[in-house]
């Protein structure tokens, strides 16, 4: 999500979630949206003009409730038609504003319409469509279809709130009836389908108080973007299979932590390919880990055949945790990257794999995420990541473009860039300097890659989740944390995030 660009409905939902995480309530956003509608009416029409607002049961209807209150307060004769029963209003914020509206018995006339048979011809100088927002997919069903037809039958000026009801805001298409607006007031940013839509009338973008940080910094909305819904008929493998290549005679825990991080994220299967001296130890971490023993005490070119045989079974590959930097290992890493690229699999490079890859000085030829800390970034790029986090952001964006990959630079403020966009992550705490937390992060990001999430979105969500898990551990036990503590908190962080229940502490 980049400032000044149109957004999809899903991206707009994520921006709103990040806004709430930053401390701006949904109620504030609804108030600002409804006030913007009222201001648009006031700028164009005198208080003598009759205003009729058709409201649905969701957030779009809530915007209409707010607009009605403001317009009534400015002396306009206002009527509201609620399509549905008040007890079925879905949005908590809309319910709050509905209660305010029903108490305005002298200034606002309210009519409830419960089914299509009750819809009568509408008359107004100004007709406001606040039925349905960006959630429309497919043909409108009754009674929304008949209400849209009634709105289109009004001879007065028609204003659509956020998007004309019946319009798919992502595609700009309407499969059935759609409001033919004279003016569309869309909030925060244009929606992607608006460049193709023909029924918007004049398009006006209205700010509603969303902080720029809702797009430049990570939040629960980024987890929502990366999340994959599980249908009841889902099968094993539908949510990805990951191959982790790592471990050596010295380091056996790192690849296990990466694998467990991926499992905690929701990936279905994880294979861990490790030298035989490490594989036996890794297998003891969890019965869920599928270990593949590679001959020898360290990764070497002779293991390439065994690795290649696994690539048809997986959806993504993570290379690096605990590998070591033996000459044979460096050679094997480069060969492994090449065969992964040939298979077109998304790739994550971490730790020692970054040091090995730095010797090649080339662009990657598959979707990839690189997860260096400051010292590894300097080895990888020859540049020191210094200055403010925004200074580092400019540097990471430049280097990510050169590598044609997404770079996640770990630090007190993580920086994520794919060369086009840059995001900053402020979750996490000093307790996460303990060894192994970076391996868990690699597992979270690689898990999302295996689920088909784009490298940039996987890295952005992964940075937020890993840091938020560390913050949750700190809240319980202070800085006395182990990387396995993060693994235990990851599912909780994900579930809280996609439900919009996380809040950033001041």
Secondary structure, DSSP 8 states (H G I E B T S, - for coil): --TTS-B-HHHHHHHHHHHHHTT--HHHHHHHHHHHHHHHHHHHS-TTS-EEEEE-SSHHHHHHHHHHHHHHHTT--EEEEEES-GGG---HHHHHHHHHHHT-TTTEEEEEE-SGGG------SEEEEES--TT--SS--TTHHHHHHHHHT--SEEEEESS-TT--TTT---SS-----SEEEEESS-BGGGGT-SS--EEEEE-----THHHHB--HHHHHHH-----TT--TTTT-EEEEE---SS--HHHHHHHHHHHHHT-SEEEEEEEHHHHHHHHTT-TT-EEEEESSSS--GGGHHHHHHHGGG-SEEEE-TT----HHHHHHHHHHHHHHHHHT-EEEE-THHHHHHTTT----SS-EEE---HHHHHHHHS----SSHHHHHHHHHHHHHHHTSEEEE-SSSEEEE-SS-EEEE----GGGGSTTHHHHHHHHHHHHHHTT--HHHHHHHHHHHHHHHHHHHHHHHTT---HHHHHHHHHHHHHHHHTT------
